[in-house]
Amino acid sequence: YKTEANYVKFYNLYHSWVLRWMLYLFIAIDLALAMFEKPANPDMLWPIGATMSVEVLCLLFFLFRFCHAVYFSIPRIFWRDTKNILILAIIVLTFLDMICFLIWDNVAHDTNPIRWSRPLRPLFIINFSDGKQIRRAFRNIRRTVPEILNILVLFFLSIALFALLALKLFNKRNLTYPDGTPYFKEFFDSIWDLYVLVTTANNPDVMMPAYDESNWFAFFFIIYIIICLYIFMSIILAAIYYNYRNNLKNEIRASVYGKRKKLGEAFELLKVDKGGDQMVVTYQTWCRLLKKVIPKKSQAHIDLLMKILDTDMNHQIERKEFLQLADLLQLELSEVTDRMTFLERYIPTFYNSTISRGLKIGVRHKAFRYFFDFLIFVNAWFIGFDVDKADWFFLAMFTVEILLKLYTFGPKEFFVRFWNSFDFLVVFSAVIASAIEAAEGASREEFKTLDLLLVLRVLRLVKIFGSIQRFKVVLQTIINIGPSIFTYGGVIFVFYYIFAIIGMEIFSGKFDYYGYETEEGDESHFCGNPKLNGTAFFKFQYCNNNFNDFLKSLVILFELTVVNQWHVIASGFVAVTSKAARIYFFMFHLTCVVIVLNIFIAFILEAFILEYTIDKSGKLESCVETKIK
Amino acid sequence: YKTEANYVKFYNLYHSWVLRWMLYLFIAIDLALAMFEKPANPDMLWPIGATMSVEVLCLLFFLFRFCHAVYFSIPRIFWRDTKNILILAIIVLTFLDMICFLIWDNVAHDTNPIRWSRPLRPLFIINFSDGKQIRRAFRNIRRTVPEILNILVLFFLSIALFALLALKLFNKRNLTYPDGTPYFKEFFDSIWDLYVLVTTANNPDVMMPAYDESNWFAFFFIIYIIICLYIFMSIILAAIYYNYRNNLKNEIRASVYGKRKKLGEAFELLKVDKGGDQMVVTYQTWCRLLKKVIPKKSQAHIDLLMKILDTDMNHQIERKEFLQLADLLQLELSEVTDRMTFLERYIPTFYNSTISRGLKIGVRHKAFRYFFDFLIFVNAWFIGFDVDKADWFFLAMFTVEILLKLYTFGPKEFFVRFWNSFDFLVVFSAVIASAIEAAEGASREEFKTLDLLLVLRVLRLVKIFGSIQRFKVVLQTIINIGPSIFTYGGVIFVFYYIFAIIGMEIFSGKFDYYGYETEEGDESHFCGNPKLNGTAFFKFQYCNNNFNDFLKSLVILFELTVVNQWHVIASGFVAVTSKAARIYFFMFHLTCVVIVLNIFIAFILEAFILEYTIDKSGKLESCVETKIK
């Protein structure tokens, strides 16, 4: 970036939280448009003009943001960065697409004009510079794919080979599936059936006709499953895990190197010649710097940080010490100054009286916790056997518990603990829900929205998990890796968005859910499409799984991610279009399940093992801790 | 072990290959008995007397083997070893059981007497001292389970919690599944449904009724799947992998330590005082020792090994050098003396003539290989489109290829390469199959057994994979970890055997496969059990999945391992017995899929990563290689 004062101001403005949150907001709005564009739920459908003007607004903001970045960046570096070029390309393409669409729509409205740039929208999430985590995940995927391509090709060749074998074995036997469809009659159908088998979705159905014919045919399928499912799929996971670990190592190395380089540059700017060859940062410079970086912290805090960094206690910071600054700033240091609670400060005479102190000792006692844990357990029992009578008693007890804890520990200490906040939230919403329920009285017909709140009361049970030490470790691990899981949620969302938009363009409106008690001759019979008559898709009552609006598309894609019955869902769409529809479902499975999901599992493996290793050795933060001690 | 000469003789006898193979044979016979005992295929059913006398024979041999081991072992150590005690216990229990059975059978034959000791049989595989690999795998499982117990308990508690939530949410809505069964009405049914969902087997069916009622209910299932399937299952895999790796490390450390200790003891016995403090093994002792250990190798070989070990070239082996002996003996050193082929030795004038040499150069040329790879590809095309006309041409060509290669390289060099042997096997069997086919002539009705052989011709295609370098690496990895995969095959088999025997005792004879075109009123209608009427099990035509004989039990257990539709299979057996049958299927899933299969995946992960790392750095054998160079 350009380092002149003028540009730095713009740089700071660019990274100000107002503009950043506006960017997030506009990206969210842009993505949310898919819910209101055709095809959509009729209640939520907006006219084309409305959605397009909102989109233009978003694009203009993106363009503004882009120009802003151009202004303070060094052009040579800026234009070499793929992500910047991609942003500009997407903006231009979207504008082009909108113009094309308007012309097409005016000239030939009936030919169902297509907005082909919509799948590009989620790329904004990746390419704007704040989505660093997601970009890193994508980079990881991009680097892993070529490495596992060998194995994937070999895998598909094996499937093709087995398909040939199956064709040879079963072709002449004229077997059929229970619903009468032919059994291994064509090569490409065989490949499809065997690919589905490798996802286990049609096991054991695909085997049964042959197995009924002769028991020995079971061998063919068992060998196939062992080779292609257990061995190949595990090897794909292993290869992904191996590459993921390597890429991660390289990423971390590069990022540490980058950080040190930046810090080194900063040191060069701040250093003062102390005499001899020693260059140092003085205490005064340090204070001015830290005041800029963390303006909210007290002088004592800044002094403390200096003391931690300054290992040789000479009140100056050498280059080697300065390089640890970034790690240091990441640490959360809580200042232990005002432990006085609100009540202690304002009514000390009462708060420190004998009764009050006795109460506080009681609340801090083990028995207090055990008693309420036991109460939760009893409550669980009541909920399990659907006894609603004692609900008010339990609610009152838990409210009292929270109030007592608040009284004893004070709100600050109380809410710092995850389980307390969780408890407060759950009990508080349960109280509200119960109050509303009581107000509604006997009119229990309207429980549709209300009981969602009531159900929350059951979540109190999670507290039991939190109070047992051995579960705490596992839960802590889950909570620790939680944020990173959200990153992968973002990655999956990008893929989902793209596939959902494409899916809606291809499959929307082919059928719909009207219930299954329709009569013959009705428009809505067989979900409104007679081609579904007799298909497994219809028999399983899957009509509500369709691409008729954006949210439903996301749900169906999630179902496809879970894999089970995905071939039945695919078969429904094949029935209303053509066998080429299989390509869409195959592509989705390959990208989202085989690759992205395995990378997600690789990530969890690595994160979990790291957590475990740290948990047992406790190396992190040790440098700072030793210093503090 | 006792080290007196007399006992050593018995020790050697105990480990002689005749007695060891007899042990394997008797174990195999003992296990195979399950195929001939009731319940079994009527063709294979033996009378009780026959199977029991064979079993007594096996047991007597095991007892003999046991006493043999007792004789030369030090009692204190021998009786402290769990595996010895287990063997004795199993033998005693089995005899007891047989006596009980005979009495029970004579007194009350109609009450269906039970041979309860049969599930113990596979324990012989583990506990006889030759099954070291399998015992190690079991030890690994035994050590891993307690470590993941926390997570499993938390996992089941989460399922219970979600089941409560589901009950609260759906109980009052009176929804039903498409076949009319109630939807989340009872707590234990809810737990079962949600446990099945975590295996993905009833996705999306379990969601559809709620989803049809209100689209927002999809959230409940999506959150459940994300938490319990994607996060918990990945963490279980991670925990298993982590513990597996640790256990493996400990195992290897212990085994290396044990090996060094044994070698150290051997060195103490063989050493000669050389003067000073130096103890060495002399060249003469070395030759005598190696002559005993590897009697088949030449003197040159023994000298070479000595030269490799003797790093300081003083013709004596120090203690440090001696400790590497075991690693050295593991290496395959091929002697490169007689590279002359059979033909070269017996008809050298012809073999070395100009024409012959030209031919050999041609065969060694790249174009030769490419031509035949291309031919295989064309052949694949023909097979794929079921053109049988050119079969003879291709077969002839491939036979010529093999003959030419045999001529050029000689049989020794030819068969050393895996792909050549594979090729030879495939083409050779294809020739035989085609010859039989030709002899049979037009009577193509009898192709049942023959076309199994014909199908083998398709396997020639695998050769293409082997001739592409990048696939070779992956295939080599698979081949390298192959033997260890068999170990896990053994582990799985032990579990399968136990579950199969128990399953046969509980479920055999409840129904059978008679085809599905039976008529009402027939004995065989609804697979011989009217309770199956209307169940999904019957609709999917799963009747051939039953526990009516041992092999079928293995097949059904394999289907359960693949997981898909396992709840439908379970529902069939629930229909003909009671809901308690679910416990059997749940236990099988938990042990074989959640634990054993994840350990298998952990093993593949580790083995694959190891192979990859070695492949890229090539560290192994480097010590010996540097010496040789």
Chai-1 contact restraints between the chains, C-beta under 6 A:
chainA,res_idxA,chainB,res_idxB,connection_type,confidence,min_distance_angstrom,max_distance_angstrom,comment,restraint_id
A,N150,B,R470,contact,1.0,0.0,6.0,A-B,restraint_1
A,N150,B,V474,contact,1.0,0.0,6.0,A-B,restraint_2
A,I151,B,V474,contact,1.0,0.0,6.0,A-B,restraint_3
A,L154,B,F471,contact,1.0,0.0,6.0,A-B,restraint_4
A,L154,B,V474,contact,1.0,0.0,6.0,A-B,restraint_5
A,L161,B,L461,contact,1.0,0.0,6.0,A-B,restraint_6
A,L164,B,I383,contact,1.0,0.0,6.0,A-B,restraint_7
A,L164,B,G384,contact,1.0,0.0,6.0,A-B,restraint_8
A,L164,B,V458,contact,1.0,0.0,6.0,A-B,restraint_9
A,L165,B,V455,contact,1.0,0.0,6.0,A-B,restraint_10
A,L165,B,V458,contact,1.0,0.0,6.0,A-B,restraint_11
A,K168,B,V455,contact,1.0,0.0,6.0,A-B,restraint_12
A,L169,B,V455,contact,1.0,0.0,6.0,A-B,restraint_13
A,P178,B,Q541,contact,1.0,0.0,6.0,A-B,restraint_14
A,F187,B,G384,contact,1.0,0.0,6.0,A-B,restraint_15
A,T200,B,V562,contact,1.0,0.0,6.0,A-B,restraint_16
A,T200,B,N564,contact,1.0,0.0,6.0,A-B,restraint_17
A,N203,B,V562,contact,1.0,0.0,6.0,A-B,restraint_18
A,N203,B,N564,contact,1.0,0.0,6.0,A-B,restraint_19
A,P204,B,E559,contact,1.0,0.0,6.0,A-B,restraint_20
A,M208,B,Q541,contact,1.0,0.0,6.0,A-B,restraint_21
A,Y211,B,N544,contact,1.0,0.0,6.0,A-B,restraint_22
A,D212,B,N544,contact,1.0,0.0,6.0,A-B,restraint_23
A,A218,B,V555,contact,1.0,0.0,6.0,A-B,restraint_24
A,I222,B,F558,contact,1.0,0.0,6.0,A-B,restraint_25
A,S234,B,I601,contact,1.0,0.0,6.0,A-B,restraint_26
A,S234,B,I604,contact,1.0,0.0,6.0,A-B,restraint_27
A,I235,B,F608,contact,1.0,0.0,6.0,A-B,restraint_28
A,A238,B,I604,contact,1.0,0.0,6.0,A-B,restraint_29
A,A238,B,L605,contact,1.0,0.0,6.0,A-B,restraint_30
A,A238,B,F608,contact,1.0,0.0,6.0,A-B,restraint_31
A,Y242,B,I609,contact,1.0,0.0,6.0,A-B,restraint_32
A,Y242,B,Y612,contact,1.0,0.0,6.0,A-B,restraint_33
A,I383,B,L164,contact,1.0,0.0,6.0,A-B,restraint_34
A,G384,B,L164,contact,1.0,0.0,6.0,A-B,restraint_35
A,G384,B,F187,contact,1.0,0.0,6.0,A-B,restraint_36
A,V455,B,L165,contact,1.0,0.0,6.0,A-B,restraint_37
A,V455,B,K168,contact,1.0,0.0,6.0,A-B,restraint_38
A,V455,B,L169,contact,1.0,0.0,6.0,A-B,restraint_39
A,V458,B,L164,contact,1.0,0.0,6.0,A-B,restraint_40
A,V458,B,L165,contact,1.0,0.0,6.0,A-B,restraint_41
A,L461,B,L161,contact,1.0,0.0,6.0,A-B,restraint_42
A,R470,B,N150,contact,1.0,0.0,6.0,A-B,restraint_43
A,F471,B,L154,contact,1.0,0.0,6.0,A-B,restraint_44
A,V474,B,N150,contact,1.0,0.0,6.0,A-B,restraint_45
A,V474,B,I151,contact,1.0,0.0,6.0,A-B,restraint_46
A,V474,B,L154,contact,1.0,0.0,6.0,A-B,restraint_47
A,Q541,B,P178,contact,1.0,0.0,6.0,A-B,restraint_48
A,Q541,B,M208,contact,1.0,0.0,6.0,A-B,restraint_49
A,N544,B,Y211,contact,1.0,0.0,6.0,A-B,restraint_50
A,N544,B,D212,contact,1.0,0.0,6.0,A-B,restraint_51
A,V555,B,A218,contact,1.0,0.0,6.0,A-B,restraint_52
A,F558,B,I222,contact,1.0,0.0,6.0,A-B,restraint_53
A,E559,B,P204,contact,1.0,0.0,6.0,A-B,restraint_54
A,V562,B,T200,contact,1.0,0.0,6.0,A-B,restraint_55
A,V562,B,N203,contact,1.0,0.0,6.0,A-B,restraint_56
A,N564,B,T200,contact,1.0,0.0,6.0,A-B,restraint_57
A,N564,B,N203,contact,1.0,0.0,6.0,A-B,restraint_58
A,I601,B,S234,contact,1.0,0.0,6.0,A-B,restraint_59
A,I604,B,S234,contact,1.0,0.0,6.0,A-B,restraint_60
A,I604,B,A238,contact,1.0,0.0,6.0,A-B,restraint_61
A,L605,B,A238,contact,1.0,0.0,6.0,A-B,restraint_62
A,F608,B,I235,contact,1.0,0.0,6.0,A-B,restraint_63
A,F608,B,A238,contact,1.0,0.0,6.0,A-B,restraint_64
A,I609,B,Y242,contact,1.0,0.0,6.0,A-B,restraint_65
A,Y612,B,Y242,contact,1.0,0.0,6.0,A-B,restraint_66
